[in-house]
Amino acid sequence: MSRRRLHPVLGLALALAVIPTYGAAAAGGARTVTLKDIAFSPSRLTVAKGATVTFSWKDDGTRHNVTSIGRKRFKTIGDRTSGKRPVRFGRAGTYQYECTLHPGMSGRITVR
């Protein structure tokens, strides 16, 4: 029985094809960030330009907000205890945000 070796580039391509991309979305796809247990979940997300990210409050009456910080910004979402709010990301860049009511509760969306 003969052993065949994979071409190094083909082997790398196959390996990368099976590695899941954390937080990636298809072009224009919709994603959700949940506010629960005093955290954003996921706290880091990568989406395609034009994607909509919906912030969803699920923390049983605990008040949160989504305040955009840093160079790239989106409209701040005021204090709420429930509901959903979509945000469309039309420009590439890194968008950072936090809940100003809970120190350390922060997240980041990278738009490609």
Secondary structure as UniProt FT lines:
FT   HELIX           8..17
FT   TURN            22..23
FT   TURN            27..28
FT   STRAND          30..36
FT   TURN            37..38
FT   STRAND          39..41
FT   STRAND          44..47
FT   TURN            49..50
FT   STRAND          51..57
FT   TURN            60..61
FT   STRAND          64..69
FT   STRAND          77..80
FT   STRAND          83..89
FT   STRAND          93..98
FT   TURN            100..101
FT   TURN            103..104
FT   STRAND          106..111
//
